């Protein structure tokens, strides 16, 4: 790392404690960023536009002077924010292309005595790195794929297995979407495709030496997010486990997941997706669902949706259509996680025996 520049490859492989500081505008940061980075913007959207106009009309020096005028009053606050978050970590500043915005703050913090670096090529270089890594990815691990009808507790079980130390990738968590027509109810906006791909690659990199990764069965998309083709193929060719639970248990589990939401929020956000189902369920069933929804009878809304809609879509959860290495009673997600834990341990023992 020379001249306080650090490449994407160097920052990813370094063992040093680093704090990534994204100095781009809040909107740029919201669209896509490097996982773990904090946003301490040099300019907001309006200020950035002002500097850009002055640069075009009056040149570099006037644009720089305008930038100094904008930043000077808030510089102390920015330094305080970084101090609070850094906790003795080295700082890596980045902007869009590793230009003046990140270089400006690097100079300030270097003067103040911080150990500082500038990401060479900025976010653009990082995005190029992630894109190439995923495009050329050679999946060496085998996926253990959890399948099951809606409400069988796939996410809960995946989280339990992660807590037990197993290599797990929660794709719906990364996407910030549950993967269904109602998958975004009560959640903030789904992640951008770029942020999803970045977080996915870091997870894969984290588990690169593991023989197995536990994952939930997904198709090509999770809401608006598209999975890389090697992930789709890896899921299709994986070791499939089927989770089973009664309609009553599944309904109660789904209600619990949405239980923290206000009644008004559920009604407001669910009625649109329910109306959308008219083309497949028919007008009569949709009207019944809407009436149940408006009356606050969420139990029967969920039960009917599972029975009449979701259960017909999950071809990957039908025994006649697939080969499952393990079928698990998921009435109790704790016990189900334990069964899968034992199954994976046996796979590892078998793997080690084969190598010997």
N, C-alpha and C positions, 0 to 999 in steps of 0.2 A: 504494500500500500504506500505509494509514493505521492508526494505533494498533497497529502491529506485526501486523496481520492481513493475510494473503495469500490471495486467492481461488484456486480450482483453476485457472481460466483464466490467472491471473497467474503461478502457479508453473510451469505447462506452457510458457508462452511466454517466460519470462525467460531471459536469456543469462547471468545470474549463477550462480556455482557454489553449489549448494544441497545440503545433506545433510538428507534426510527422516528424522525420528526418530519412529517409531511407539511411543507410550508405553502402548499397550493391553497387556492380558495376553498371555502366549505363545499361549494357545488362540485368542484373537481374531485375533492376527497370523497364525497358521497357517491359519485359515479363509479369510482374504482380506486383502490388504494392497496398498499402492501399490508398483509395481515400483521396486526400488532402495532402498526404505526399510530402515533397520536397526531392530530391535526392542530397545528398552531399556525394559522394562516398569516402570511405577510400582508396580503390584501384581501378584502372581501370582493364580491363580484363587481360592484360598482367601481371600487377603487382600481381594480385590475383593468377594467374597461377604460377608465380615465388615463391610466399610464399608457395603455396601448394606443389610444388616440393621439396622445402627445408625441409618442415615439414616431408614429407615421407622419404627423404634421410638422414636428419641430426637431426631431432627431434624438439621438441617444442621450446626450447630456441633459437636455430638458426633461426627458422621461425619467432619468435617474434622479434629478432634483425633485421632481414631483413625487417619486417614490420615497425619498428621504423625508419630504414634508409629511407624507401620509403615515409613515412608519414611526417617526420620532416620538409622537405623543404616547404611543402604545408599546414602545420598546421595553420599558421597565416591566410592564405587566407580562410580556412575552417571556422575558428572562426568568421571571418568578415562576411562571407555569412550567418551564423546562426544568428549572431547579427542583421543583416539587416532584416531577415525574421521573427525573433521571436516576436518583438514588445511586450515585457514584458510577453509573453506566457511562460508557463512551457514547457520544452522540453521532448519529448519521442523519444529515439533513438531505432532503431530496425535494425537487420540484418536478416539472413536467419532463424536461430534457437535461437536467443537471446544469441549469443556467444561472442567471444572475440572482434569482430569488434565494436559492439555497446557498449560493456562494456568499451573499451578503450576510446572512445569519451565521454562516460558518466563521467568517472573519470576526464578527462581534463576539461569539462565544470562545473563539480561539484567544482573543484579547483578554477575556475574562478568566482564562485559565482552564477551561474545559478541554477534555480530550475529544477532538472533533474530527469528523470525516464528512465528505460530500459524496453521495452516491453517483458514480460515473454514469452519465446518460440518463439519470433520473428515473421517474416511473416508466417512461417509454422503454428504457433498456430492460427494466424488470419485467414488463409485460411481454416483451419480445422473448425473454428467457423462458417465461412460463409457457408461452404459446409453443415454442420449439420443444420444450421438455415433454409436454403432453402429446404433441403431434408425433414425436418419435418414441413414445414411452413403450418400454418392453416390460410387460407385466409378468413378473416371475412368481409372485405370490398366488396362492389359490384362494378364492373367495369362499367362505362359508356363508351361504345365503339364507337368510330367514324369510320364509314365505308365510302367508296367512291372510285370511279375510280381514277386512277392516275391523279394528277393535280387538284383535287377538294379542295385542300388547307388544308388537315388534319393537317399537321405539323404547318402551320401558325396559324390555329385556336387553336390548342393545346397551342401554345406559348402565344397567346392572353389571353386564359383562365388562364394560369399560372400567367401572369402579373396581372390579376384581383384577384388573391389570391386563386384560386381553386386548390385543390390537383391534380396534373397532373404528369404523368410519360411519358416522351418522350422516348419510347423504341429505336427508330431509332437514336435519339441523344445519348443515352447511348451506343448503339452499334457502333456509328460513321459509320453508313451505312444506305442508304435509303431503303434497303430491296429488291431491284430489280436487274436485270441483269446489269443495268447501275448505280447501287446505290452507287458505290465508286468513280465515276468520280469527280475529283476535290477535293476529301477529302484525308486526311492522312490515313494511314493504319487503318483498323477496329480495335477496341479494342480487347484484348485477351478475351477468354471466362471467365477467372478468374476475370479480371477487370470488365467486364460487370456484372457478378454475384454479385460482391462486391457492385458496384454502385446501382444495382437494390435492393439489400437487404436494403441498407441505405435509399433509397427512400421509400420503403415499411415501414421501421421502423419509418421514419419521419411522415408517414400518418397513423400510426397504430390505431389511435383513430377516424379517419374519416369514415363516413358511405359509402362514394363513392370516387372512384378515376377515373379520366378521362384519357382515354388511347386510342391509335390508334389501330384499328383492325390489328392483325398480325397472321401469321400461326405459325408453330413450329420453324421457322428459320427466322432470319434477316441477310441476307448474310451468313457469316460463323458462326454466333452466334446462339446457340440453346436456346430457352426459356425453363425454368423449366416447368414441366408438370402441376403444379397447376396454372401457368399463362395461359397456353394454355386453360385449362379447364375454368378458370375464364373469359377469353375473350369469349369463346364459350357460356357461361351461362350468359353473361353480359346484360346490358340494351343497345340495339343497336340503334344508330342514323345514318341515311343515309345522306350524303352530296351529292348534285347534282350540276353540272355546265356544261355549253355547251362545246363542243369540242374546240371551239375557245378560250374560257376563260382558259380551262385547258392547252391548248398548250402555250398560252402566259404566264401563271403562271410558267410552267416548264422552259420555256426559260429565264424568269426572275431569277429563282433559279440558273441557270448555267451562267447567264449573266456576272458575274465577271471573268469568265475564258477566257484565250486567245483562239482565234480561233484554233491555232495550237494544243493546249492542248486537246480541245474537239475532233478534228479530230483524234489525236493520240490515245486517250483513248476510243473513241466510236467505232472505226472500228472493234476491236476484238469482242466485244459483238454483234455487228450487224452481223458479219460473223457467229457467233454461232447460230443465229436464222434461218439459212438456212434449218435446219432439220424440222422446224415448219412452216416457211413462204414460203419456196421454194426459189430456186436460183434466179428466175426472180425478185421477190420483194426485195430480199436482194441486188441485183445488182442496182436496182433503188434507194434504201436507201443509198448505198455507193456512188453513183454518186451525189445524193443530198448533202451528207455529204462533199465530196471533193470539191463541188462547194460552200460550205458555206451556203447552204439553210437549216439552222437548223430548221426553222419554219416547213417546210414540212417533215423533218426527224421526228420531235417530233409528228406532227399531224398523220403521217402514222403509227408510232409505237403505239400511243395510240389506233388508230382505229383498226389496224390489229393484234396487239399483246396484249397489256395490257388489253384492254377492254374485251377480251375473257377469261382472267385469273381470273377476280374478281367476282367469284361466290357469295361472301359475300356481294356484292353491287347490287345484282339483287332483285328487289322487289318480284318477283314470288317465290324466293327461301328462303326468310327470313321474319321474323317479325321485323318491325322497330317501336320503340316507338315514333320516331320523324323523319320526313323528312325535311331537311333544304336546302333552295336555297343558294348555296355557291358561287354565282357569285361575291359577295362582302364578303371577309372573315371577315371584321369587323362586318357587320350585322349578318353574320352566327354565330359568336362567341356570339353576343348579344342574339340571339335566344336560343342558348344552355345554356347560363347563366340563362335566364329566366326559361328554362326547369328544370335545376338542382335545382334552388330555389324552384320550385313547388314540386320537389321530396323530398327536405328537409322538407318542410312544412308538406307534407303527412307523412313522417317518424316520425316527432315530434307528429303529431296528433294520429298516431297509438300507440306510446309509452304512451301518456297520457290516 
